[in-house]
Each structure stands twice: as C-alpha cells, then as structure tokens.
Amino acid sequence: MLLSELPTGALAHVAQLQTRSADLDEAALQRLAELGFLPGEPVQVVQRGPGGREPLAVMVGDALFALRLAEAVCIEVALDGAAK
C-alpha cells in the first residue's frame, strides 16, 4: 500500500521508497530517507488537506512532516498488525 492510500489515523511502517512520480527523482527519494522515511520506521497520516487531498500531515517516528501526494506515492507502507 502507498502512503497516499493509507487511511487517516491508521498505524503502519515504511516498507520501501520507490520512484513512482515523474515529478520526483532519486535526489528527492534521498531527501525523504534523510527525513526519516526509512524501512521499518513507524508512520501515520494524521491529517489531510482540504477535500482529503494534499498536503498530508504525516508522523514518521516522532517527527511531523507535510508531504505532497507526489512524495507520498513514493513511500510504500505496510499496515501494522497485518498478516505477514
């Protein structure tokens, strides 16, 4: 599941980063990793912008970030408690 699809309030963790948007390159993925979007890190969408769109207010670890949808689609997540 992509971070952009994660229901607001659901608990998950980062599975991987992958370029899925023509707007973002490897440097943008590196920036997301430097912000803490690393495999295994806990993540939660806490708020969505007007109309359920962007920006997304996202907790990763103990930090809160605002992400565009173009960034959120590059972050693959796994729901916590999901069957493995």
MIBARO-41530 format. One record per atom (N, C-alpha, C): residue number from 1; atom name; x, y, z. Coordinates in steps of 0.02 Angstrom, whole numbers. Example, Ala and Ser with C-alpha at 12.3 -4.5 7.8 and 13.67 -1.06 7.14 Angstrom:
! MIBARO-41530
REC  marvo  ketor      c1      c2      c3
REC      1      N     660    -284     390
REC      1     CA     615    -225     390
REC      1      C     660    -165     390
REC      2      N     642    -112     354
REC      2     CA     684     -53     357
REC      2      C     645       2     394
***
This chain:
! MIBARO-41530
REC  marvo  ketor      c1      c2      c3
REC      1      N      43     -59       0
REC      1     CA       0       0       0
REC      1      C      45      62       0
REC      2      N      22     113     -34
REC      2     CA      60     176     -37
REC      2      C      38     221      20
REC      3      N      84     262      43
REC      3     CA      68     309      97
REC      3      C       9     353      79
REC      4      N       3     371      16
REC      4     CA     -53     413      -7
REC      4      C    -120     378       2
REC      5      N    -121     312       5
REC      5     CA    -182     272      13
REC      5      C    -197     253      85
REC      6      N    -149     265     130
REC      6     CA    -157     245     200
REC      6      C    -214     285     231
REC      7      N    -262     251     262
REC      7     CA    -317     287     294
REC      7      C    -291     332     350
REC      8      N    -321     390     357
REC      8     CA    -302     436     410
REC      8      C    -308     402     478
REC      9      N    -256     405     518
REC      9     CA    -255     375     585
REC      9      C    -230     305     588
REC     10      N    -226     269     531
REC     10     CA    -202     200     531
REC     10      C    -127     198     546
REC     11      N    -106     148     584
REC     11     CA     -36     139     601
REC     11      C      -4      92     550
REC     12      N      55     112     526
REC     12     CA      91      71     477
REC     12      C     166      82     489
REC     13      N     206      50     447
REC     13     CA     277      62     447
REC     13      C     301      65     374
REC     14      N     355     101     364
REC     14     CA     383     110     297
REC     14      C     411      43     273
REC     15      N     391      23     213
REC     15     CA     417     -39     183
REC     15      C     476     -23     136
REC     16      N     466      27      92
REC     16     CA     519      46      46
REC     16      C     502     113      13
REC     17      N     554     143     -17
REC     17     CA     546     203     -58
REC     17      C     558     183    -130
REC     18      N     516     208    -175
REC     18     CA     524     192    -245
REC     18      C     495     249    -287
REC     19      N     531     268    -339
REC     19     CA     508     322    -383
REC     19      C     446     299    -420
REC     20      N     390     334    -408
REC     20     CA     328     319    -443
REC     20      C     297     382    -472
REC     21      N     333     436    -468
REC     21     CA     307     500    -492
REC     21      C     359     532    -538
REC     22      N     337     557    -594
REC     22     CA     382     591    -640
REC     22      C     409     655    -610
REC     23      N     375     680    -557
REC     23     CA     396     743    -525
REC     23      C     455     734    -478
REC     24      N     470     671    -460
REC     24     CA     523     658    -411
REC     24      C     578     615    -440
REC     25      N     640     631    -422
REC     25     CA     697     592    -445
REC     25      C     731     558    -385
REC     26      N     788     528    -397
REC     26     CA     825     493    -344
REC     26      C     845     541    -288
REC     27      N     860     603    -305
REC     27     CA     879     652    -254
REC     27      C     821     665    -206
REC     28      N     760     666    -233
REC     28     CA     701     675    -190
REC     28      C     691     616    -145
REC     29      N     702     555    -170
REC     29     CA     698     495    -128
REC     29      C     750     497     -73
REC     30      N     809     520     -90
REC     30     CA     863     526     -40
REC     30      C     842     575      14
REC     31      N     810     630      -5
REC     31     CA     787     679      43
REC     31      C     735     649      90
REC     32      N     688     610      63
REC     32     CA     638     577     105
REC     32      C     672     529     154
REC     33      N     722     493     131
REC     33     CA     759     448     175
REC     33      C     794     487     231
REC     34      N     824     544     213
REC     34     CA     858     585     263
REC     34      C     810     614     314
REC     35      N     747     624     294
REC     35     CA     696     649     341
REC     35      C     672     594     389
REC     36      N     688     532     373
REC     36     CA     670     477     418
REC     36      C     623     425     388
REC     37      N     605     432     324
REC     37     CA     562     383     292
REC     37      C     605     324     270
REC     38      N     623     283     319
REC     38     CA     666     225     309
REC     38      C     628     162     324
REC     39      N     645     106     291
REC     39     CA     610      43     304
REC     39      C     609      27     379
REC     40      N     550       9     402
REC     40     CA     540      -9     472
REC     40      C     516      47     517
REC     41      N     522     110     494
REC     41     CA     500     167     535
REC     41      C     424     170     539
REC     42      N     398     184     599
REC     42     CA     325     191     605
REC     42      C     302     254     569
REC     43      N     243     250     539
REC     43     CA     216     306     501
REC     43      C     140     308     509
REC     44      N     113     369     509
REC     44     CA      41     379     517
REC     44      C      21     444     482
REC     45      N     -32     441     442
REC     45     CA     -61     502     413
REC     45      C    -108     530     467
REC     46      N     -93     590     491
REC     46     CA    -134     618     545
REC     46      C    -186     668     521
REC     47      N    -176     696     461
REC     47     CA    -223     745     434
REC     47      C    -212     750     359
REC     48      N    -266     764     323
REC     48     CA    -263     777     251
REC     48      C    -285     847     238
REC     49      N    -262     875     183
REC     49     CA    -280     943     164
REC     49      C    -354     947     146
REC     50      N    -374    1006     124
REC     50     CA    -444    1018     106
REC     50      C    -469     966      55
REC     51      N    -529     940      68
REC     51     CA    -559     891      23
REC     51      C    -524     824      25
REC     52      N    -484     811      77
REC     52     CA    -450     747      82
REC     52      C    -389     741      36
REC     53      N    -365     797      12
REC     53     CA    -309     797     -36
REC     53      C    -244     815      -1
REC     54      N    -203     856     -34
REC     54     CA    -139     875      -5
REC     54      C    -141     943      27
REC     55      N     -94     957      70
REC     55     CA     -40     913      91
REC     55      C     -64     861     142
REC     56      N     -23     809     150
REC     56     CA     -36     759     202
REC     56      C       8     775     261
REC     57      N     -21     778     321
REC     57     CA      19     785     382
REC     57      C      36     714     404
REC     58      N     100     698     405
REC     58     CA     123     630     417
REC     58      C     172     628     475
REC     59      N     159     583     522
REC     59     CA     207     569     576
REC     59      C     251     512     553
REC     60      N     316     521     555
REC     60     CA     364     467     544
REC     60      C     409     468     605
REC     61      N     409     413     642
REC     61     CA     444     413     706
REC     61      C     410     464     751
REC     62      N     448     512     777
REC     62     CA     421     564     820
REC     62      C     415     632     785
REC     63      N     425     633     720
REC     63     CA     426     696     683
REC     63      C     364     703     639
REC     64      N     340     764     631
REC     64     CA     282     779     590
REC     64      C     304     816     527
REC     65      N     282     792     469
REC     65     CA     300     823     405
REC     65      C     238     834     363
REC     66      N     240     883     320
REC     66     CA     188     894     269
REC     66      C     216     868     203
REC     67      N     179     822     171
REC     67     CA     202     794     108
REC     67      C     151     808      53
REC     68      N     176     816      -7
REC     68     CA     133     819     -66
REC     68      C     115     748     -86
REC     69      N      62     741    -125
REC     69     CA      43     674    -149
REC     69      C      98     643    -191
REC     70      N     134     684    -230
REC     70     CA     188     659    -271
REC     70      C     242     625    -229
REC     71      N     253     650    -168
REC     71     CA     301     619    -122
REC     71      C     271     557     -89
REC     72      N     208     562     -69
REC     72     CA     175     508     -33
REC     72      C     168     445     -75
REC     73      N     160     451    -141
REC     73     CA     154     391    -183
REC     73      C     220     355    -190
REC     74      N     275     385    -171
REC     74     CA     341     354    -175
REC     74      C     359     315    -112
REC     75      N     315     317     -62
REC     75     CA     328     283       2
REC     75      C     280     225       9
REC     76      N     306     165       5
REC     76     CA     265     105      14
REC     76      C     264      88      87
REC     77      N     205      73     114
REC     77     CA     197      58     185
REC     77      C     161      -9     194
REC     78      N     168     -37     253
REC     78     CA     133     -98     272
REC     78      C      96     -82     337
REC     79      N      32    -101     338
REC     79     CA      -8     -89     399
REC     79      C      20    -129     457
REC     80      N      23     -98     515
REC     80     CA      44    -134     575
REC     80      C      -9    -185     593
REC     81      N      12    -244     612
REC     81     CA     -34    -297     630
REC     81      C     -60    -336     571
REC     82      N     -38    -319     510
REC     82     CA     -60    -356     451
REC     82      C     -25    -423     448
REC     83      N     -58    -472     421
REC     83     CA     -30    -539     415
REC     83      C      33    -536     372
REC     84      N      83    -574     393
REC     84     CA     146    -573     357
REC     84      C     156    -636     318
***
